[in-house]
Amino acid sequence: MSPLNAEPSAVGGAPDPTASHLRGLVGYTQWIYALHSLSILSALFSTHNVAFRFVVGLPSIIAVILNYARRSETHGTWLESHFRWQIRTFWFAWLWIIVSLIIAMPLVLLAGLGFFVGLLALGLVGLWVIYRIVRGWLALREGRAMPGLAPVL
């Protein structure tokens, strides 16, 4: 039985409280993916860079705060992998942006190529962010944990 389709237990027909709780957490996780997607879409429909908008956009900041606020409730469930996936996507996007800027800045001074290297790197980070959010959201909709991030029991 999928946690998304929780049914009453066979004992006395009483609903399973853990299944109900998981359903609520699935909805919560959907909202977090939606907030991250809102940051991405706001960048796509404006002149902003996706990667930069993802890490400084208010929807993504709210989403990562929501992740930390209820992360302990997902411990030991398949949703724990989604929370880790979302949190890591946010912080690794920051890391890759900083690394990109560190690499691009000296190149600006040397050959003026740093601007193009920086844009290319930020574009690649943006594509990586889009991939991570889409892949995670699709796995959540299918009721699957994220690979390599299975919960530790």
C-alpha positions as CSV (number, residue, x, y, z in Angstrom):
1,M,0.0,0.0,0.0
2,S,1.4,3.4,-1.0
3,P,1.6,6.0,1.7
4,L,-0.2,8.3,-0.7
5,N,-3.2,6.0,-0.7
6,A,-3.6,5.3,3.0
7,E,-6.7,3.3,3.7
8,P,-8.3,2.3,7.0
9,S,-6.5,-0.5,8.8
10,A,-8.2,-3.9,9.0
11,V,-8.4,-3.8,12.8
12,G,-11.8,-2.3,13.6
13,G,-11.8,-0.1,10.4
14,A,-9.9,2.7,12.3
15,P,-7.8,4.9,10.1
16,D,-4.0,4.5,10.5
17,P,-2.8,7.7,12.1
18,T,0.7,7.4,10.6
19,A,-0.7,7.1,7.1
20,S,-2.7,10.3,7.8
21,H,0.4,12.0,9.1
22,L,2.3,10.9,6.0
23,R,-0.4,12.2,3.7
24,G,-0.1,15.6,5.4
25,L,3.7,15.6,5.0
26,V,3.4,14.6,1.3
27,G,1.2,17.7,0.8
28,Y,3.7,19.8,2.8
29,T,6.5,18.5,0.6
30,Q,4.5,19.3,-2.5
31,W,4.2,22.9,-1.3
32,I,7.9,23.1,-0.8
33,Y,8.6,21.9,-4.4
34,A,6.0,24.5,-5.5
35,L,7.8,27.3,-3.7
36,H,11.1,26.3,-5.3
37,S,9.4,26.2,-8.7
38,L,7.9,29.6,-8.2
39,S,11.5,31.0,-7.7
40,I,12.6,29.3,-10.9
41,L,9.5,30.5,-12.9
42,S,10.0,34.0,-11.7
43,A,13.5,33.9,-13.1
44,L,12.4,32.4,-16.4
45,F,9.8,35.1,-16.9
46,S,12.2,37.9,-16.1
47,T,15.7,38.9,-16.9
48,H,17.1,37.2,-13.7
49,N,19.4,34.2,-13.7
50,V,17.6,31.0,-12.5
51,A,20.4,29.9,-10.1
52,F,20.7,33.3,-8.5
53,R,16.9,33.8,-8.2
54,F,16.7,30.3,-6.7
55,V,19.0,31.0,-3.8
56,V,17.9,34.6,-3.0
57,G,14.3,34.4,-4.1
58,L,11.8,34.7,-1.2
59,P,9.8,31.5,-2.2
60,S,13.0,29.4,-2.0
61,I,14.1,30.9,1.2
62,I,10.7,30.2,2.7
63,A,10.8,26.7,1.3
64,V,14.2,25.9,2.9
65,I,13.0,27.3,6.2
66,L,9.9,25.1,6.0
67,N,12.2,22.1,5.3
68,Y,14.2,22.7,8.4
69,A,11.0,23.4,10.5
70,R,9.5,19.9,9.9
71,R,12.5,17.8,8.9
72,S,12.5,15.8,12.2
73,E,8.9,14.7,11.4
74,T,10.1,12.9,8.3
75,H,12.9,10.9,10.1
76,G,12.6,7.2,9.1
77,T,10.1,7.8,6.3
78,W,10.6,7.9,2.5
79,L,9.9,11.6,2.7
80,E,13.2,12.2,4.6
81,S,15.0,11.7,1.3
82,H,12.9,14.5,-0.3
83,F,13.6,16.9,2.5
84,R,17.4,16.2,2.2
85,W,17.1,16.5,-1.6
86,Q,15.5,19.9,-1.3
87,I,17.8,21.2,1.4
88,R,20.9,20.0,-0.5
89,T,19.7,21.5,-3.7
90,F,19.4,24.9,-2.1
91,W,22.8,24.8,-0.3
92,F,24.7,23.2,-3.2
93,A,23.2,25.9,-5.6
94,W,24.8,28.5,-3.2
95,L,28.1,26.6,-3.3
96,W,28.2,26.3,-7.1
97,I,27.4,30.0,-7.5
98,I,30.2,31.0,-5.1
99,V,32.6,28.6,-6.9
100,S,31.5,30.0,-10.3
101,L,32.2,33.6,-9.1
102,I,35.5,32.7,-7.6
103,I,36.6,31.2,-10.9
104,A,35.1,34.0,-13.1
105,M,36.4,37.0,-11.1
106,P,40.1,36.5,-11.9
107,L,39.3,35.8,-15.5
108,V,37.6,39.2,-15.8
109,L,40.8,40.9,-14.8
110,L,43.0,38.7,-17.1
111,A,41.2,38.5,-20.3
112,G,37.7,39.8,-19.9
113,L,36.4,36.3,-20.4
114,G,35.3,36.0,-16.9
115,F,31.9,37.6,-17.7
116,F,31.1,34.9,-20.2
117,V,32.5,32.1,-18.0
118,G,30.4,33.4,-15.1
119,L,27.3,33.5,-17.2
120,L,27.9,30.0,-18.5
121,A,28.6,28.7,-15.1
122,L,25.4,30.3,-13.6
123,G,23.4,29.0,-16.5
124,L,24.7,25.5,-15.8
125,V,23.8,25.9,-12.1
126,G,20.4,27.0,-13.1
127,L,19.8,24.0,-15.3
128,W,21.0,21.8,-12.5
129,V,18.5,23.4,-10.1
130,I,15.7,22.9,-12.6
131,Y,16.7,19.3,-13.0
132,R,16.8,18.7,-9.2
133,I,13.4,20.3,-8.6
134,V,11.7,18.5,-11.5
135,R,13.2,15.1,-10.7
136,G,12.3,15.4,-7.0
137,W,8.8,16.6,-7.6
138,L,8.1,13.7,-10.1
139,A,9.5,11.2,-7.6
140,L,7.3,12.6,-4.9
141,R,4.2,12.4,-7.1
142,E,5.0,8.7,-7.7
143,G,5.5,8.0,-4.0
144,R,9.2,7.2,-4.4
145,A,12.2,8.1,-2.2
146,M,15.1,9.9,-3.8
147,P,17.8,7.5,-4.9
148,G,20.9,7.4,-2.8
149,L,19.1,9.3,0.0
150,A,17.1,6.6,1.5
151,P,16.1,7.2,5.1
152,V,18.4,5.9,7.8
153,L,16.4,3.7,10.1
